[in-house]
Amino acid sequence: MLEGDADKAWECIQRYPAVSRLDVYQNLLTPAMQQVGHLWEMNEITVADEHLATATCDFVLSKLAFHPDKRRSGRKAMFLCLDGEQHYIGLKMVNSIFEEQGWETRYLGPSLPLEYALDFAKTWRPDVIGLSVGIVYHLPKLKDYAEAFAALPDSPSVLLGGRLAGLYDLRPYCSADTVILRDLPETEQWLRHFETGGKKHAGFGSTASSSVFES
């Protein structure tokens, strides 16, 4: 990915003994992008290198997500990053997991201002809204997003993930019903729980605190 070689990256995916797409996301692509982030933090690569790796990973994700014969669950989910938040790869993985389970999704990508996200949600009326935050100075905006979405007439489930969710207690920045998820397997577990009639805003354990949608 750091070479920007999408063909070579795809060959690595094909050689990986995966049992599922989730396995590829959780155990191959996520650690790779975390390593890219670490190299950038250590000044061993530049921002340009990190952007090239992200674009290459994005291509691989799009290729993995292509499945024309989709079953439909009748459920809808939209996914977005907070205004100013550019880390979207994990969020795109989550969008793909929902699609694979037959959900109709709208992946709205990085840095979406709240007013436009709210307008879209009011018109499209999703069952689930997924948010991602990875930078500390974006946290003051998080509560505005979470509370605004929780107040929508259709009461969608609001999910939150991202690098910060694994580092800090983000509950003070969320609405009471926000579900904070730790990783991709936990997201899939929440999705199964939702589809089998679980509570719309149920988390796992005694709190809804945990992290996904990162990179």
N, C-alpha and C positions, 0 to 999 in steps of 0.2 A: 504493500500500500504506500509506503514511503517513496517507492520508485515511481508511483503513479501507473503501475503496470496492471491494468484491470484484467487482462487475459491471464497473467500469471497468478493473480489473486484468485480468479475463478478456478484455475487448475488446482490450487490448494484446497478450495472448498470441495471440489469433486473428489479429491483424494482423502479427505477427512472422513473417518468411519462414523458418520453421524447417524443417530437413531431417529432424529426429527429435526425440523427447521429450528425449533427452540434450542436444541442441543448445539447447533451451529452458532446461533446468536449468543448463547450464554457462555459457551466454553471455547469458542474460537474467535469470533469477531469482537466481543466485548473486551476480553483480555488484550487483544491486539491493539484496540483503540485506547485502552487504559495505558498501555506501554507507550504509545505515541504521545499521549498527554504527559506522561512522566518524563519522557525525553525532552519535551518542550519546556516543562517546568525546570529541568536541570540545564537548560540552555544548550543542549546537545543537538537540537534541531531548531529551525526557524519557524516563524508563523507560516511562511509559505509552504514549508515541508508539511506542517500539520494540516493546512488546508488541502494540500494535494492528497494526503492520506485519507482525509475525510471524504473528499470527492470520489476517490477510488472505492472506499467502503460503501458509499452511497450507491454507486453503480452496482456493486455486488448485491446489496440489499434489494435493489429494484429487480435484478435478475432472479434472485431467490423468491421474491414475492409474487412472481408472475404465475398465476394459475387460473386459466380462463373458465374452467368448469366449477364455479362457486355455488355451494349450497347456500340457501338464505335462511337466516334465523328470524328475520323480521325486526331485528334490533339495530340501533344506529349509535355510532360513537364518533366524536370529533376529537382531534388531538392538536395541541398547539404549544408553543413556547411563549413565555412571558415577553412582553415588550423589551427589546434589548438583548434577550437571551438567544445565543446563536448555536448552542450545543443541542443538536436535534437527532443524532443518529440513534440513540436509545429509544427516543420517542417513535421514530420510524419503525423500529423493531416491534414495539408494542402495537402500533397500528397494524402491522402485518399479522401478528398473532390474532388480533380480533378479526381480521379479514379471513384468516384461515378457518375460524370457527363460524363463518357464515354471516358475520356482521357487515352491514353497510357502513363504510367509514368515510370520513373526510379528514385527510391529513393536511393541516393548514400551515405546518412548518414552523420555522424560527421567527421570533420577534414580531408577534401579532399584538397590536394595541388592544386594550380591553374593549373599547367601544365597538370595534369591528368584530371582535370575537362574540360579543353579546348580540349584536345585530344578526350575525350568522346563526347563533344558537336559537334565537327567538323565531327565526324563519324555518330552520331545518328541524328543530325540536328533537335533539338526540337523547338517548337513554343514558349515555355516559359522556362525560367530558374529561379528557386527560390533559394534565398540565405538567410541564417540565421546568425545573429551575436548577441551575448549576453554579451560579455566581452569587456570592454573598450580598453584594450591593443591590441585587434585584429583589431581595426578600421583602422590603417594605411594600412592593407592589403585590406580593403574593396574596395577602389577606383581601385586598380589593377584588382580585380575580375570584378567589374561592368563595367569598361572601356573595358576590354578584351572581355567580353561577348557581349557588345553592338557593338563591331567592327566585330563580326562574319559575314560572307557573307550573311547568311539568316536573319540577324537582329531579333533575338528572343526578346520577351519582357522579361525584367529583373525585377523580383520582389524581394523586400527586406523586411524582418520582423525580429522579435526578441525583446528581452527585451529592448535593447537600443533604438529601434525606438520609444518607448513610452516615453523615458526620455530625448532624445537629438534631436537636428536638425542634421540629418545625411546627408543632401544634399551635404555638402562640401566633403563628402567621397564617393559620387556616381557619375555616369555618368549623363548627362543631362536628359536622358530618363528613368532612374531607377524609378520604381513605389514603393513607400514605403507604406506598408499597416499596418493598426492599429490593426486589430483583425480578427478573423475567419469570422464573418458575412460580414465584408468589403471585405475580400478575395472572398467570394462567390458572392458578388455584382459585384466585378471587373470581375469575371469569366463570369457571365451572360452578362455583358456589352461587353466583348470580343466576346462571342459566337453569339451575336446578331449584330455583325458588327461594334462594337465600335473601336476606334483607338487602335492600338496595345499597345501603351505606355501610354494610358490615365490613369490619376489618378482620384481623386475625389476632387471637390472644386477648389480653385484657385491655389493650389500647389499639388505636388504628395507626400506631406509629411504626414506620419502617422505611426501601428506595429503589426506584427503577427509572427508566426514561433517561439514563445518563449518556455520556459521551458527547 
